[in-house]
Amino acid sequence: MAYDATATRIFSIPPYTFFAVIGVVFASSLFILLLLKYGYNIPRYTKIFFISGIGILIGAKFFGLITGLYAALANKEPITIDTLLNTGIVFYGGLIGFLLSFLFICKIWNKNIEYRVVDLVVVCIPLFHFWGRLGCFFGGCCYGKETQSPFSVLYTNRISNEIITKSRISIQLFEAGINIVIFIFLLKLLNMGKFKEHLMKVYLSTYAILRIILELFRGDSVRGVWHGVSFSHVVSIFILMICFILFFTSKEKVYEC
């Protein structure tokens, strides 16, 4: 299989933008349906859901800046203004920014946080992420390592303003598939009433573990790999530590219905 990510436009729209918009439509539609199913205030929480999107933009870019700094240190390059400004966006930053924004706005507007509603939000995230990773594949970012495996893709993309064609692991598609599995898993837990009000910790810890593995097959080393440890590895480990601490210090049994 061969694919040229440098020549793809969908209705004259960059692939990443196109698939991101589809992801927002699917995720927000599912969130509204879940609010309806569980009897929550649809206008209020839908408004909070969309306003929290500001946190995605801020968090994604902020983590992009940190990634640029991490990459410069890993590659022993001088740290300049361009080092910080010429960076992209990072999923982890968008994820954390969105969740913190949602929790913060709920606290301000409602005076308390309905963690069951947070459960509904969390179920929607891997569905959005599925479409986002498809956008990565068709857009040419977050590509995998070189390989001669029968499952490789002869991938053409632009790296540092240079068009390069190499056989690579289609890690974006693997992660897209993993996100669908996580989505089904979380939806099943939600319907069963398992881990009620704790699905955020379940999701974050599950994805962090899988992301640690996926990072081993990423080939975009421009993000910074320091002694084999990428910035996303660091974030994943940090998230795992926090989730495990919260699980073990929880006053109630998180696995009860």
C-alpha positions in Angstrom: 0.0 0.0 0.0 1.2 3.5 -0.9 -0.1 6.8 0.3 1.0 10.4 -0.5 0.0 12.7 2.4 1.4 15.8 0.7 -1.2 15.8 -2.1 -4.4 15.1 -0.1 -7.2 17.7 0.3 -10.8 16.8 1.1 -13.1 19.4 -0.4 -10.1 21.7 -0.5 -9.8 21.3 3.3 -6.6 19.9 5.0 -7.3 16.3 6.1 -6.5 17.0 9.8 -9.0 19.8 10.0 -11.6 17.8 8.0 -11.4 14.8 10.3 -11.2 16.9 13.4 -14.5 18.6 12.5 -16.1 15.1 11.9 -14.8 14.1 15.3 -16.3 17.1 17.0 -19.7 16.3 15.4 -19.7 12.7 16.4 -18.4 13.3 20.0 -20.8 16.2 20.7 -23.8 14.3 19.2 -23.0 11.3 21.3 -22.7 13.5 24.4 -26.1 15.0 23.8 -27.7 11.6 23.4 -26.1 10.4 26.6 -27.3 13.5 28.5 -30.8 12.7 27.1 -30.5 9.0 28.1 -29.4 9.8 31.7 -31.7 12.8 32.2 -29.3 15.6 32.6 -29.7 19.3 31.6 -28.9 19.2 27.9 -28.6 23.0 27.2 -26.5 23.6 30.3 -24.0 20.8 29.8 -23.8 21.1 26.0 -22.8 24.8 26.5 -20.2 23.8 29.0 -19.0 21.0 26.6 -18.4 23.5 23.8 -17.0 26.3 25.9 -14.4 23.8 27.3 -13.1 23.6 23.7 -11.1 26.7 24.5 -9.1 24.5 26.9 -8.3 22.2 24.0 -6.7 25.0 22.0 -4.8 26.4 25.0 -3.6 23.1 26.4 -2.6 21.6 23.0 -0.5 24.7 22.1 1.0 24.9 25.6 2.1 21.3 25.5 3.4 22.0 22.0 5.7 24.6 23.5 6.9 22.2 26.2 7.5 19.5 23.5 9.6 22.0 21.5 11.7 22.6 24.7 12.0 18.9 25.4 13.1 18.2 21.8 15.7 20.9 22.0 17.2 19.6 25.2 17.1 16.0 23.8 18.8 17.0 20.6 21.2 19.3 22.4 20.1 22.3 20.4 20.1 25.9 21.5 16.8 27.1 22.9 15.5 30.1 21.0 12.2 31.9 20.5 11.7 29.8 17.3 12.2 26.6 19.4 9.1 27.5 21.3 7.0 29.2 18.7 7.6 26.8 15.7 5.8 23.9 17.3 2.6 22.2 16.6 -0.2 21.0 18.9 -0.2 18.0 21.2 -3.1 15.7 21.9 -2.3 15.2 25.5 -2.3 19.0 26.1 -5.7 19.3 24.4 -7.1 16.4 26.4 -5.9 17.8 29.8 -6.9 21.3 28.9 -10.4 20.2 27.9 -11.0 18.1 31.0 -9.7 20.8 33.4 -11.8 23.4 31.6 -14.9 21.2 31.9 -14.4 20.5 35.6 -13.6 24.2 36.3 -16.7 25.5 34.5 -18.9 22.9 36.1 -17.6 24.0 39.5 -18.2 27.7 38.8 -21.7 27.3 37.2 -23.1 24.5 39.3 -21.2 25.0 42.5 -20.3 21.3 42.3 -19.0 18.8 39.8 -21.4 16.0 38.7 -18.9 13.3 38.1 -21.5 11.1 36.4 -21.7 13.8 33.7 -17.9 13.7 33.5 -18.3 9.9 32.8 -20.4 10.8 29.8 -17.8 13.3 28.6 -15.0 10.7 28.9 -16.8 8.2 26.8 -16.9 10.7 23.9 -13.2 11.5 24.0 -11.8 8.3 22.3 -14.5 8.6 19.6 -13.2 12.1 18.8 -9.6 10.8 19.0 -10.4 8.0 16.5 -11.3 10.6 13.8 -8.3 12.8 14.9 -5.8 10.0 14.3 -7.3 9.3 10.9 -6.7 13.0 10.2 -3.0 12.5 11.3 -2.6 9.6 8.8 -4.1 11.5 5.9 -2.4 14.7 6.9 1.1 13.3 7.3 1.8 13.8 11.0 2.4 11.5 13.9 3.9 8.9 11.5 5.5 5.6 12.4 9.0 4.2 12.3 10.5 2.8 9.1 9.8 -0.9 8.6 9.9 -3.6 5.8 6.9 -5.4 7.4 4.2 -6.7 5.1 1.8 -4.4 7.0 3.9 -1.3 6.2 2.7 1.7 4.1 4.9 3.4 1.5 4.3 6.8 3.1 5.1 10.1 1.5 4.9 13.2 3.8 6.7 16.4 4.4 9.4 16.4 7.1 11.2 19.7 7.9 10.1 21.1 4.5 11.4 18.1 2.7 9.2 15.5 0.9 10.2 12.0 2.0 8.9 8.6 0.9 9.6 5.6 3.1 8.0 2.4 4.2 6.5 3.0 7.7 4.4 1.5 10.4 0.9 3.1 10.0 0.9 3.9 13.7 -1.8 6.5 13.3 -4.3 3.8 12.0 -3.3 1.5 14.8 -4.0 4.1 17.4 -7.3 5.0 15.6 -8.4 1.3 16.0 -7.2 1.3 19.6 -9.4 4.3 20.4 -12.4 2.6 19.0 -11.7 -0.3 21.3 -11.4 2.0 24.3 -14.6 3.8 23.3 -16.5 0.5 23.2 -15.0 -0.5 26.5 -15.9 2.7 28.3 -19.4 2.7 26.8 -19.9 -0.9 28.1 -18.7 0.2 31.6 -21.1 3.2 31.5 -24.1 1.0 30.5 -23.2 -1.5 33.2 -22.8 1.1 35.9 -19.3 0.0 36.6 -16.7 2.5 37.9 -19.5 5.0 38.3 -18.1 8.6 38.6 -14.6 7.2 38.1 -14.5 6.6 34.3 -12.1 9.5 33.8 -9.4 7.7 35.8 -10.2 4.5 34.0 -9.8 6.2 30.6 -6.7 8.2 31.4 -4.9 5.2 32.9 -5.9 2.9 30.1 -4.9 5.3 27.4 -1.6 6.1 29.2 -0.6 2.5 29.3 -1.4 2.0 25.6 0.3 5.3 24.6 3.5 4.2 26.3 3.5 1.2 24.0 2.5 3.1 20.9 5.3 5.7 21.4 7.8 2.9 20.8 6.7 2.7 17.2 6.5 6.4 16.5 9.0 7.8 14.0 8.5 11.5 14.3 11.6 12.0 16.5 11.4 15.7 16.0 9.1 15.7 19.0 12.1 14.8 21.1 13.3 11.4 22.3 15.7 11.6 25.3 17.5 8.4 26.0 14.6 6.5 24.4 12.0 8.4 26.4 9.6 10.7 24.5 7.8 13.7 26.0 4.5 11.7 25.7 6.2 8.9 27.7 6.8 11.4 30.5 3.2 12.6 30.4 1.8 9.1 30.3 3.9 8.0 33.3 2.9 11.1 35.2 -0.8 10.4 34.5 -0.5 6.8 35.5 1.0 7.8 38.8 -1.8 10.3 39.6 -4.5 7.8 38.5 -3.1 5.0 40.7 -2.8 7.3 43.7 -6.4 8.5 43.2 -7.7 4.9 42.8 -6.0 3.7 46.0 -6.9 6.7 48.1 -10.6 6.7 47.0 -12.9 6.5 50.0 -15.4 4.3 48.2 -14.9 1.2 46.1 -14.6 2.5 42.6 -15.6 -0.8 41.0 -19.1 -0.9 42.6 -22.2 -0.3 40.6 
